C-alpha cells in the first residue's frame, strides 16, 4: 500500500502519517477525559468543524443578503427569521456529526458506497457546480472588501490565494483548523458595526418577539427569503462538516461535544448575521435604495451613519467572510474528490502523499479567483443567484442525508429517532416549498407584485 | 501530565499506541467499503422526482440570468 509507515499484515492494518497525526489528536482527547476540568479541555480540543461550517456559511454573499435584508426592510420579520434559519442549519448539520462519528466516512464517500456511483455522481455534480459558483462569489466579496481599502483587484485576489495556500500547506489538520477558527472570529466584527448603527432596542425586542413589521409579499421579499435560507442551509456544509469531523477523528463518545460545537457555531453565526442586518438599518430609515449594492457599496453608504471605523469594519468583515468560506468550500470540494476517487484526502497528509487532494483544493480556489478577474464577466448575477441555487439544490442533498442517518446498518443506535426525523422532514419540506414558490413565481411572474 | 508520544517513533512496537488510539475504520488505508444498500421503489421515485426538480429549477435560474442579461 502506498504512503504507509508500516505495511499491513493479516492482523495489523497499515499505518500512514495521517493515522499517526490523528492518533496524537485522539490521545489528547482521551487524556482530557480523565481530568477534573476535562470538559473545558474537551471543548477546546473538539470544537472546530461545527463553528467553521456555520461561520464559513456566513460568507460574502450571505452577509450581503443579510445586509440587503436590513437595508430593504429595517428591523422586523427578517431578524427572527434569520434565527430560525440557523435553527434549521443546526438540525441538518447535527446529523452530519453523528454520521462522521459513527461511520468515519465523509459524506460523498457514504453516498457513493450506499447509493452507488449513479446517484453519487449527481450529488457530486450538484456540489461541484454550487461550490464553483459560491467560490466565485467569495472572491468577489474579497475583492470588494479589500477594494474599500484601496487594494487593486488583482492584488486582493492574489493576497487571498496566498492566505489559502499558507493555511492549507500546514499539512496538519489541527493547525489548519485553529488558523481557520482564528480567522472565523473576525466574522463577529459585524457586531460593533451594528452597535455603531445605534439601533432602537425597543424596535429590536418587538421584532424578535412579534416578527413585526411583516414585509409586503412581493418578488423582492421572496428572493430575500430564499437568499437568507440559502445563506444558512447549503449542500457544501453537509459535505464539509462530515469530512472535517472525520479528518479530525471525531468518534462516538464525542458526539455530545460535536453537537455543542455545531450549536455554538450556529449561535455565533446567527448573532453575526443578525448584526449585519441591524448594521444596515440606517439605509432603510434614510430611504436609500440598496437593491443594486455590492460589498463595498454597503460599507461606503454606511459611512455617514456608522463612521469611518464602522465602514472599515464592515468591509473587513466582508473580506474575512469571503476568505474563510473560500478555505472551507475549497476544502469540501477536495474532500469529496478524494473520497470518491479513493485518493488520500486529509489535511494531515504530506504534500507528496496528498498531492491530488491539495491540487483540487488549490485549483478550485485558483479557478474561482481567475474567473473574478475576467473583465466584464456578469459577476453580479452569480452573486444574486448563488444562494437561490443553494436552496434549490438542497432537497436531494437532504434526502440523501436523512436516508443515511436512518440507515441502522451503518448508524446502529445513533440513527435518527422520531423527533429528529420529524425535524429533518419539516426542514426538507420547508426548503422544497420555498424552492417551488420561487419556481412558480418565475414561470408565472404575474402572480406576485414586483 | 504525560507527554504525548513523539512523532518520530516509527517501529511497530513504538506505534502500538496509534492502534489503541484509533478505531478500526479510522485507519486511512484499511477501510473496507460498505455494501450498497437496496433502494426500494418509493425511494427511487423520490430520488428521480428530486433530480427532475433540480434540473427544472436550474433551467429556471439560467432563464432568469438570461433575462437579466438581455432585458
Boltz contact constraints between the chains, C-beta under 6 A:
constraints:
  - contact:
      token1: [A, 1]
      token2: [B, 29]
      max_distance: 6.0
  - contact:
      token1: [A, 5]
      token2: [B, 10]
      max_distance: 6.0
  - contact:
      token1: [A, 6]
      token2: [B, 12]
      max_distance: 6.0
  - contact:
      token1: [A, 13]
      token2: [B, 27]
      max_distance: 6.0
  - contact:
      token1: [A, 13]
      token2: [B, 30]
      max_distance: 6.0
  - contact:
      token1: [A, 14]
      token2: [B, 29]
      max_distance: 6.0
  - contact:
      token1: [A, 15]
      token2: [B, 15]
      max_distance: 6.0
  - contact:
      token1: [A, 16]
      token2: [B, 28]
      max_distance: 6.0
  - contact:
      token1: [A, 16]
      token2: [B, 29]
      max_distance: 6.0
  - contact:
      token1: [A, 18]
      token2: [B, 28]
      max_distance: 6.0
  - contact:
      token1: [A, 19]
      token2: [B, 18]
      max_distance: 6.0
  - contact:
      token1: [A, 19]
      token2: [B, 27]
      max_distance: 6.0
  - contact:
      token1: [A, 19]
      token2: [B, 28]
      max_distance: 6.0
  - contact:
      token1: [A, 20]
      token2: [B, 18]
      max_distance: 6.0
  - contact:
      token1: [A, 23]
      token2: [B, 18]
      max_distance: 6.0
  - contact:
      token1: [A, 23]
      token2: [B, 21]
      max_distance: 6.0
  - contact:
      token1: [A, 23]
      token2: [B, 22]
      max_distance: 6.0
  - contact:
      token1: [A, 24]
      token2: [B, 4]
      max_distance: 6.0
  - contact:
      token1: [A, 26]
      token2: [B, 21]
      max_distance: 6.0
  - contact:
      token1: [A, 27]
      token2: [B, 4]
      max_distance: 6.0
  - contact:
      token1: [A, 27]
      token2: [B, 21]
      max_distance: 6.0
  - contact:
      token1: [A, 104]
      token2: [B, 25]
      max_distance: 6.0
  - contact:
      token1: [A, 104]
      token2: [B, 26]
      max_distance: 6.0
  - contact:
      token1: [A, 113]
      token2: [B, 33]
      max_distance: 6.0
  - contact:
      token1: [A, 113]
      token2: [B, 34]
      max_distance: 6.0
  - contact:
      token1: [A, 114]
      token2: [B, 37]
      max_distance: 6.0
  - contact:
      token1: [A, 116]
      token2: [B, 36]
      max_distance: 6.0
  - contact:
      token1: [A, 251]
      token2: [B, 23]
      max_distance: 6.0
  - contact:
      token1: [A, 381]
      token2: [B, 65]
      max_distance: 6.0
  - contact:
      token1: [A, 381]
      token2: [B, 68]
      max_distance: 6.0
  - contact:
      token1: [A, 385]
      token2: [B, 61]
      max_distance: 6.0
  - contact:
      token1: [A, 389]
      token2: [B, 61]
      max_distance: 6.0
  - contact:
      token1: [A, 392]
      token2: [B, 57]
      max_distance: 6.0
  - contact:
      token1: [A, 393]
      token2: [B, 54]
      max_distance: 6.0
  - contact:
      token1: [A, 395]
      token2: [B, 50]
      max_distance: 6.0
  - contact:
      token1: [A, 396]
      token2: [B, 50]
      max_distance: 6.0
  - contact:
      token1: [A, 396]
      token2: [B, 54]
      max_distance: 6.0
  - contact:
      token1: [A, 439]
      token2: [B, 57]
      max_distance: 6.0
  - contact:
      token1: [A, 439]
      token2: [B, 60]
      max_distance: 6.0
  - contact:
      token1: [A, 442]
      token2: [B, 60]
      max_distance: 6.0
